[in-house]
Amino acid sequence: MEDLESITSEVRQCLNDNPRTRDSDNLLYWMIAQDILQKQDIDIGRMGFTELFLSLNSYGIPKYETVVRIRRYIQRKYPELMGTERIEKARAHRSEVIADYVRE
């Protein structure tokens, strides 16, 4: 199991230091993975997607869903780290669409 406190700290730092990550889960995840790999002297830019994707656990990279859930938690707790209004509206709408879908 991932160290949730450590991941939470990294995600919060990333959201704080890189405002663009507040609007993009993909960018946020990439930056978290890049940081973890950099600490191991691995250049994420030189890795193939398949190698990276199929070896997340061996590199100590958390699951995408974990990072996204922690981002949501942090943004609820620290509203100043929320995404732009346009992105937050889109996320709320997507959440409603998915909730309606699973109710059917």
C-alpha atoms as an extended CHARMM CRD file, in Angstrom:
* protein
*
       104  EXT
         1         1  MET       CA              0.0000000000        0.0000000000        0.0000000000  PROA      1               0.0000000000
         2         2  GLU       CA              1.2030000000        3.4620000000       -0.8510000000  PROA      2               0.0000000000
         3         3  ASP       CA              2.2400000000        5.8350000000        1.8990000000  PROA      3               0.0000000000
         4         4  LEU       CA             -0.8370000000        8.0680000000        1.7560000000  PROA      4               0.0000000000
         5         5  GLU       CA              0.6240000000       10.8140000000        3.9350000000  PROA      5               0.0000000000
         6         6  SER       CA              3.6530000000       11.0840000000        1.6740000000  PROA      6               0.0000000000
         7         7  ILE       CA              1.5290000000       11.0990000000       -1.4810000000  PROA      7               0.0000000000
         8         8  THR       CA             -0.8030000000       13.6940000000        0.0400000000  PROA      8               0.0000000000
         9         9  SER       CA              2.1430000000       15.9180000000        0.8500000000  PROA      9               0.0000000000
        10        10  GLU       CA              3.5500000000       15.5760000000       -2.6780000000  PROA      10              0.0000000000
        11        11  VAL       CA              0.1830000000       16.2790000000       -4.3200000000  PROA      11              0.0000000000
        12        12  ARG       CA             -0.4380000000       19.3200000000       -2.1340000000  PROA      12              0.0000000000
        13        13  GLN       CA              3.0360000000       20.6750000000       -2.8870000000  PROA      13              0.0000000000
        14        14  CYS       CA              2.5130000000       20.1340000000       -6.5980000000  PROA      14              0.0000000000
        15        15  LEU       CA             -0.8900000000       21.8700000000       -6.5600000000  PROA      15              0.0000000000
        16        16  ASN       CA              0.6280000000       24.7470000000       -4.6270000000  PROA      16              0.0000000000
        17        17  ASP       CA              3.7520000000       25.1610000000       -6.7800000000  PROA      17              0.0000000000
        18        18  ASN       CA              2.2210000000       24.4280000000      -10.1930000000  PROA      18              0.0000000000
        19        19  PRO       CA             -1.2320000000       26.0070000000      -10.5910000000  PROA      19              0.0000000000
        20        20  ARG       CA             -1.7660000000       24.2930000000      -13.9790000000  PROA      20              0.0000000000
        21        21  THR       CA             -1.9410000000       20.9370000000      -12.1460000000  PROA      21              0.0000000000
        22        22  ARG       CA             -5.1280000000       22.1340000000      -10.4150000000  PROA      22              0.0000000000
        23        23  ASP       CA             -6.9130000000       21.8810000000      -13.7610000000  PROA      23              0.0000000000
        24        24  SER       CA             -5.3160000000       18.7230000000      -15.1600000000  PROA      24              0.0000000000
        25        25  ASP       CA             -5.2040000000       15.3730000000      -13.4110000000  PROA      25              0.0000000000
        26        26  ASN       CA             -2.9780000000       14.0590000000      -16.1950000000  PROA      26              0.0000000000
        27        27  LEU       CA             -0.4130000000       16.8220000000      -15.6900000000  PROA      27              0.0000000000
        28        28  LEU       CA             -0.6050000000       16.3840000000      -11.9180000000  PROA      28              0.0000000000
        29        29  TYR       CA             -0.0260000000       12.6420000000      -12.2180000000  PROA      29              0.0000000000
        30        30  TRP       CA              2.8410000000       13.0990000000      -14.6640000000  PROA      30              0.0000000000
        31        31  MET       CA              4.5450000000       15.5870000000      -12.3300000000  PROA      31              0.0000000000
        32        32  ILE       CA              4.1380000000       13.2600000000       -9.3280000000  PROA      32              0.0000000000
        33        33  ALA       CA              5.5450000000       10.3190000000      -11.3330000000  PROA      33              0.0000000000
        34        34  GLN       CA              8.3800000000       12.4780000000      -12.6650000000  PROA      34              0.0000000000
        35        35  ASP       CA              9.3270000000       13.5710000000       -9.1460000000  PROA      35              0.0000000000
        36        36  ILE       CA              9.3220000000       10.0030000000       -7.8140000000  PROA      36              0.0000000000
        37        37  LEU       CA             11.4360000000        8.7550000000      -10.7150000000  PROA      37              0.0000000000
        38        38  GLN       CA             13.8060000000       11.7160000000      -10.5040000000  PROA      38              0.0000000000
        39        39  LYS       CA             14.5880000000       10.7420000000       -6.9070000000  PROA      39              0.0000000000
        40        40  GLN       CA             15.6620000000        7.3620000000       -8.3220000000  PROA      40              0.0000000000
        41        41  ASP       CA             17.8080000000        9.0220000000      -11.0240000000  PROA      41              0.0000000000
        42        42  ILE       CA             15.3880000000        7.9040000000      -13.7420000000  PROA      42              0.0000000000
        43        43  ASP       CA             14.3920000000       10.2540000000      -16.5720000000  PROA      43              0.0000000000
        44        44  ILE       CA             10.6790000000        9.8220000000      -17.2350000000  PROA      44              0.0000000000
        45        45  GLY       CA             11.1820000000       11.2800000000      -20.7010000000  PROA      45              0.0000000000
        46        46  ARG       CA             13.3740000000        8.3480000000      -21.6860000000  PROA      46              0.0000000000
        47        47  MET       CA             10.8720000000        5.7080000000      -20.5840000000  PROA      47              0.0000000000
        48        48  GLY       CA              8.3120000000        4.2260000000      -22.8810000000  PROA      48              0.0000000000
        49        49  PHE       CA              4.6740000000        4.4070000000      -21.8330000000  PROA      49              0.0000000000
        50        50  THR       CA              4.3480000000        0.6190000000      -21.7020000000  PROA      50              0.0000000000
        51        51  GLU       CA              7.3940000000        0.2050000000      -19.4900000000  PROA      51              0.0000000000
        52        52  LEU       CA              6.2280000000        2.9270000000      -17.1330000000  PROA      52              0.0000000000
        53        53  PHE       CA              2.5660000000        1.9160000000      -17.0500000000  PROA      53              0.0000000000
        54        54  LEU       CA              3.2400000000       -1.7640000000      -16.4230000000  PROA      54              0.0000000000
        55        55  SER       CA              5.8880000000       -1.0850000000      -13.7710000000  PROA      55              0.0000000000
        56        56  LEU       CA              4.2760000000        1.5850000000      -11.5840000000  PROA      56              0.0000000000
        57        57  ASN       CA              4.5000000000       -0.5180000000       -8.4220000000  PROA      57              0.0000000000
        58        58  SER       CA              8.1370000000       -1.4160000000       -8.9010000000  PROA      58              0.0000000000
        59        59  TYR       CA              9.0160000000        2.2750000000       -9.1950000000  PROA      59              0.0000000000
        60        60  GLY       CA              6.8940000000        3.2520000000       -6.1870000000  PROA      60              0.0000000000
        61        61  ILE       CA              4.4990000000        5.3620000000       -8.2490000000  PROA      61              0.0000000000
        62        62  PRO       CA              0.9630000000        5.5000000000       -6.8110000000  PROA      62              0.0000000000
        63        63  LYS       CA             -2.0600000000        4.5670000000       -8.8740000000  PROA      63              0.0000000000
        64        64  TYR       CA             -3.6560000000        7.3160000000      -10.9410000000  PROA      64              0.0000000000
        65        65  GLU       CA             -6.9220000000        6.9840000000       -9.0210000000  PROA      65              0.0000000000
        66        66  THR       CA             -5.0850000000        7.5040000000       -5.7290000000  PROA      66              0.0000000000
        67        67  VAL       CA             -3.5640000000       10.7720000000       -6.9180000000  PROA      67              0.0000000000
        68        68  VAL       CA             -6.9230000000       11.9980000000       -8.2510000000  PROA      68              0.0000000000
        69        69  ARG       CA             -8.7620000000       11.1470000000       -5.0290000000  PROA      69              0.0000000000
        70        70  ILE       CA             -6.0990000000       12.8550000000       -2.9570000000  PROA      70              0.0000000000
        71        71  ARG       CA             -6.3160000000       15.9090000000       -5.2530000000  PROA      71              0.0000000000
        72        72  ARG       CA            -10.0690000000       16.0710000000       -4.5900000000  PROA      72              0.0000000000
        73        73  TYR       CA             -9.5220000000       15.7340000000       -0.8440000000  PROA      73              0.0000000000
        74        74  ILE       CA             -6.8900000000       18.4890000000       -0.8030000000  PROA      74              0.0000000000
        75        75  GLN       CA             -9.0020000000       20.8360000000       -2.9080000000  PROA      75              0.0000000000
        76        76  ARG       CA            -11.9700000000       20.3740000000       -0.5560000000  PROA      76              0.0000000000
        77        77  LYS       CA             -9.7480000000       21.0540000000        2.4320000000  PROA      77              0.0000000000
        78        78  TYR       CA             -7.8240000000       23.9400000000        0.8230000000  PROA      78              0.0000000000
        79        79  PRO       CA            -10.1880000000       25.8050000000       -1.5390000000  PROA      79              0.0000000000
        80        80  GLU       CA             -7.3700000000       28.1220000000       -2.6120000000  PROA      80              0.0000000000
        81        81  LEU       CA             -5.9200000000       25.1230000000       -4.4660000000  PROA      81              0.0000000000
        82        82  MET       CA             -9.0920000000       24.5670000000       -6.5200000000  PROA      82              0.0000000000
        83        83  GLY       CA             -8.9730000000       24.6040000000      -10.2960000000  PROA      83              0.0000000000
        84        84  THR       CA            -10.3180000000       27.3900000000      -12.4520000000  PROA      84              0.0000000000
        85        85  GLU       CA            -14.0550000000       28.0190000000      -12.3720000000  PROA      85              0.0000000000
        86        86  ARG       CA            -14.4770000000       26.5510000000      -15.8770000000  PROA      86              0.0000000000
        87        87  ILE       CA            -12.7180000000       23.3080000000      -14.9120000000  PROA      87              0.0000000000
        88        88  GLU       CA            -14.5860000000       22.9830000000      -11.6090000000  PROA      88              0.0000000000
        89        89  LYS       CA            -17.9270000000       23.4180000000      -13.4220000000  PROA      89              0.0000000000
        90        90  ALA       CA            -16.9110000000       20.7820000000      -15.9800000000  PROA      90              0.0000000000
        91        91  ARG       CA            -15.8850000000       18.3750000000      -13.2060000000  PROA      91              0.0000000000
        92        92  ALA       CA            -19.2050000000       18.9220000000      -11.3910000000  PROA      92              0.0000000000
        93        93  HSD       CA            -21.1490000000       18.3450000000      -14.6040000000  PROA      93              0.0000000000
        94        94  ARG       CA            -19.1810000000       15.1760000000      -15.4250000000  PROA      94              0.0000000000
        95        95  SER       CA            -19.8110000000       13.9210000000      -11.9000000000  PROA      95              0.0000000000
        96        96  GLU       CA            -23.5720000000       14.4720000000      -12.3290000000  PROA      96              0.0000000000
        97        97  VAL       CA            -23.5800000000       12.6770000000      -15.6960000000  PROA      97              0.0000000000
        98        98  ILE       CA            -21.7760000000        9.6890000000      -14.2110000000  PROA      98              0.0000000000
        99        99  ALA       CA            -24.0790000000        9.6070000000      -11.1640000000  PROA      99              0.0000000000
       100       100  ASP       CA            -27.1160000000        9.6170000000      -13.4660000000  PROA      100             0.0000000000
       101       101  TYR       CA            -25.5970000000        6.8470000000      -15.5670000000  PROA      101             0.0000000000
       102       102  VAL       CA            -24.8970000000        4.5140000000      -12.6430000000  PROA      102             0.0000000000
       103       103  ARG       CA            -28.4360000000        5.0520000000      -11.2800000000  PROA      103             0.0000000000
       104       104  GLU       CA            -29.9650000000        3.7210000000      -14.5020000000  PROA      104             0.0000000000
